[in-house]
Amino acid sequence: MAAHEIDPRAPEPPYRQIAADLIAEIGRGDLAPGRPLPSEKELTELYGVARNTARSALAVLREQGLVFTVPGRGTYVAEPVSGDQRQSGE
């Protein structure tokens, strides 16, 4: 994962910019299912943001079902959910 710059003047807040980068990496397969994401600390260093900003970015991905967090272990890319599973609520 290459370091990315956040545009502080962009209309999108920094945590959303980070989330968009991570979503793109997941979509490209750079971050594969079952693989760990960078830690909050690593994200703060990569993007030059506060820890709460990194935490908020990961929360966006969790809310979208793209990642899951194992307490004490880290945050991992979730297996893709098919359209049928999403509609049935599984």
Backbone as CSV, one residue per row, in Angstrom:
resi,resn,N_x,N_y,N_z,CA_x,CA_y,CA_z,C_x,C_y,C_z
1,MET,0.855,-1.180,0.000,0.000,0.000,0.000,0.898,1.238,0.000
2,ALA,0.716,2.062,-0.968,1.507,3.286,-1.074,0.883,4.379,-0.213
3,ALA,1.723,5.302,0.237,1.207,6.430,1.017,0.375,7.322,0.100
4,HIS,-0.710,7.802,0.622,-1.608,8.660,-0.141,-1.729,9.994,0.569
5,GLU,-1.980,11.009,-0.213,-2.163,12.324,0.373,-3.642,12.636,0.511
6,ILE,-3.969,13.319,1.575,-5.326,13.777,1.821,-5.393,15.228,1.371
7,ASP,-6.462,15.567,0.677,-6.660,16.954,0.243,-7.516,17.657,1.289
8,PRO,-6.902,18.485,2.144,-7.660,19.133,3.217,-8.694,20.134,2.706
9,ARG,-8.575,20.556,1.444,-9.537,21.517,0.894,-10.658,20.845,0.104
10,ALA,-10.590,19.526,-0.005,-11.629,18.801,-0.733,-12.938,18.858,0.048
11,PRO,-14.069,18.800,-0.648,-15.356,18.820,0.054,-15.580,17.557,0.886
12,GLU,-14.923,16.484,0.519,-15.067,15.216,1.242,-14.110,15.214,2.440
13,PRO,-14.601,14.870,3.645,-13.717,14.879,4.817,-12.596,13.844,4.680
14,PRO,-11.478,14.056,5.390,-10.334,13.148,5.285,-10.674,11.677,5.531
15,TYR,-11.515,11.384,6.515,-11.815,9.975,6.784,-12.535,9.328,5.602
16,ARG,-13.345,10.099,4.889,-14.034,9.572,3.700,-13.043,9.377,2.549
17,GLN,-12.044,10.247,2.452,-11.015,10.090,1.421,-10.223,8.799,1.666
18,ILE,-9.885,8.552,2.914,-9.160,7.324,3.263,-10.033,6.112,2.980
19,ALA,-11.290,6.168,3.397,-12.210,5.057,3.150,-12.318,4.777,1.651
20,ALA,-12.402,5.828,0.840,-12.506,5.654,-0.612,-11.250,4.969,-1.163
21,ASP,-10.074,5.346,-0.658,-8.832,4.694,-1.086,-8.858,3.208,-0.743
22,LEU,-9.260,2.896,0.486,-9.286,1.501,0.926,-10.327,0.698,0.142
23,ILE,-11.483,1.309,-0.122,-12.518,0.633,-0.911,-11.986,0.331,-2.314
24,ALA,-11.271,1.284,-2.895,-10.694,1.069,-4.229,-9.677,-0.077,-4.191
25,GLU,-8.867,-0.139,-3.145,-7.876,-1.209,-3.029,-8.540,-2.563,-2.863
26,ILE,-9.631,-2.608,-2.117,-10.385,-3.851,-1.970,-10.985,-4.240,-3.320
27,GLY,-11.553,-3.277,-4.017,-12.167,-3.531,-5.319,-11.177,-4.048,-6.352
28,ARG,-9.945,-3.549,-6.311,-8.910,-3.991,-7.245,-8.316,-5.338,-6.847
29,GLY,-8.573,-5.750,-5.616,-7.980,-6.995,-5.137,-6.630,-6.805,-4.480
30,ASP,-6.195,-5.545,-4.335,-4.934,-5.279,-3.644,-5.039,-5.690,-2.172
31,LEU,-6.221,-5.552,-1.623,-6.525,-6.025,-0.265,-7.541,-7.154,-0.441
32,ALA,-7.083,-8.390,-0.345,-7.912,-9.558,-0.632,-8.701,-10.001,0.597
33,PRO,-9.831,-10.696,0.382,-10.619,-11.215,1.501,-9.762,-12.050,2.452
34,GLY,-9.968,-11.804,3.742,-9.237,-12.516,4.777,-7.899,-11.895,5.138
35,ARG,-7.450,-10.933,4.367,-6.172,-10.281,4.628,-6.373,-9.081,5.551
36,PRO,-5.387,-8.789,6.386,-5.524,-7.649,7.295,-5.350,-6.313,6.582
37,LEU,-6.069,-5.327,7.078,-5.866,-3.946,6.645,-4.757,-3.355,7.501
38,PRO,-4.181,-2.242,7.070,-3.223,-1.568,7.947,-3.911,-1.184,9.265
39,SER,-3.160,-1.194,10.337,-3.702,-0.811,11.640,-4.022,0.679,11.650
40,GLU,-4.761,1.106,12.662,-5.055,2.537,12.810,-3.750,3.327,12.859
41,LYS,-2.779,2.815,13.601,-1.486,3.503,13.710,-0.815,3.603,12.344
42,GLU,-0.841,2.520,11.582,-0.232,2.544,10.241,-0.956,3.520,9.320
43,LEU,-2.285,3.557,9.422,-3.047,4.492,8.590,-2.722,5.937,8.948
44,THR,-2.517,6.221,10.246,-2.170,7.591,10.645,-0.835,7.998,10.027
45,GLU,0.092,7.058,9.951,1.404,7.349,9.366,1.322,7.468,7.845
46,LEU,0.559,6.578,7.204,0.426,6.597,5.741,-0.229,7.877,5.234
47,TYR,-1.271,8.314,5.954,-2.071,9.443,5.482,-1.781,10.751,6.217
48,GLY,-1.008,10.693,7.297,-0.700,11.903,8.045,-1.923,12.496,8.735
49,VAL,-2.737,11.621,9.327,-3.978,12.057,9.993,-3.968,11.605,11.450
50,ALA,-4.931,12.099,12.207,-5.093,11.699,13.605,-5.690,10.290,13.673
51,ARG,-5.470,9.642,14.802,-5.967,8.271,14.976,-7.495,8.201,14.853
52,ASN,-8.199,9.209,15.370,-9.661,9.199,15.255,-10.113,9.256,13.798
53,THR,-9.349,9.934,12.956,-9.671,9.994,11.531,-9.521,8.610,10.911
54,ALA,-8.431,7.924,11.228,-8.215,6.564,10.725,-9.310,5.634,11.232
55,ARG,-9.671,5.773,12.501,-10.719,4.943,13.102,-12.050,5.171,12.391
56,SER,-12.354,6.429,12.071,-13.602,6.742,11.367,-13.619,6.139,9.965
57,ALA,-12.473,6.143,9.293,-12.386,5.545,7.956,-12.684,4.051,8.025
58,LEU,-12.115,3.367,9.010,-12.373,1.934,9.155,-13.835,1.676,9.514
59,ALA,-14.431,2.572,10.287,-15.846,2.420,10.654,-16.740,2.469,9.412
60,VAL,-16.399,3.330,8.454,-17.168,3.415,7.208,-17.138,2.065,6.498
61,LEU,-15.965,1.448,6.421,-15.841,0.157,5.747,-16.601,-0.934,6.496
62,ARG,-16.559,-0.887,7.843,-17.327,-1.868,8.631,-18.817,-1.714,8.387
63,GLU,-19.296,-0.463,8.368,-20.722,-0.202,8.144,-21.175,-0.720,6.785
64,GLN,-20.279,-0.704,5.799,-20.605,-1.188,4.462,-20.422,-2.702,4.334
65,GLY,-19.955,-3.346,5.395,-19.759,-4.792,5.374,-18.531,-5.235,4.600
66,LEU,-17.605,-4.308,4.335,-16.409,-4.650,3.566,-15.296,-5.230,4.431
67,VAL,-15.327,-4.912,5.717,-14.301,-5.399,6.637,-14.960,-5.803,7.956
68,PHE,-14.210,-6.556,8.749,-14.644,-6.889,10.100,-13.432,-6.770,11.008
69,THR,-13.673,-6.460,12.269,-12.596,-6.271,13.227,-12.639,-7.375,14.269
70,VAL,-11.480,-7.942,14.552,-11.317,-8.927,15.606,-10.579,-8.222,16.733
71,PRO,-11.242,-8.012,17.882,-10.594,-7.286,18.978,-9.232,-7.889,19.333
72,GLY,-8.237,-7.018,19.423,-6.897,-7.442,19.767,-6.102,-8.033,18.617
73,ARG,-6.743,-8.222,17.458,-6.061,-8.836,16.313,-5.946,-7.903,15.116
74,GLY,-7.000,-7.117,14.864,-6.949,-6.209,13.734,-8.224,-6.221,12.915
75,THR,-8.177,-5.534,11.781,-9.312,-5.412,10.875,-8.957,-6.141,9.588
76,TYR,-9.902,-6.942,9.110,-9.679,-7.815,7.965,-10.717,-7.563,6.878
77,VAL,-10.324,-7.837,5.637,-11.240,-7.714,4.509,-12.244,-8.864,4.580
78,ALA,-13.524,-8.523,4.486,-14.590,-9.524,4.529,-14.720,-10.214,3.176
79,GLU,-15.281,-11.397,3.194,-15.612,-12.100,1.955,-16.712,-11.307,1.265
80,PRO,-16.672,-11.228,-0.053,-17.741,-10.510,-0.765,-19.092,-11.149,-0.492
81,VAL,-20.104,-10.313,-0.393,-21.474,-10.785,-0.165,-22.214,-10.672,-1.484
82,SER,-22.838,-11.781,-1.885,-23.586,-11.750,-3.149,-24.868,-10.938,-2.977
83,GLY,-25.435,-10.498,-4.075,-26.675,-9.719,-4.049,-27.805,-10.468,-3.382
84,ASP,-27.876,-11.793,-3.582,-28.949,-12.592,-2.965,-28.838,-12.573,-1.445
85,GLN,-27.620,-12.686,-0.906,-27.430,-12.677,0.543,-27.774,-11.321,1.123
86,ARG,-27.434,-10.225,0.415,-27.747,-8.886,0.907,-29.261,-8.685,1.019
87,GLN,-29.987,-9.138,-0.001,-31.427,-8.924,-0.024,-32.138,-9.751,1.040
88,SER,-31.630,-10.946,1.352,-32.289,-11.788,2.336,-31.867,-11.461,3.758
89,GLY,-30.865,-10.579,3.896,-30.439,-10.149,5.227,-29.478,-11.096,5.892
90,GLU,-28.896,-12.039,5.164,-27.943,-12.973,5.748,-26.579,-12.370,5.868
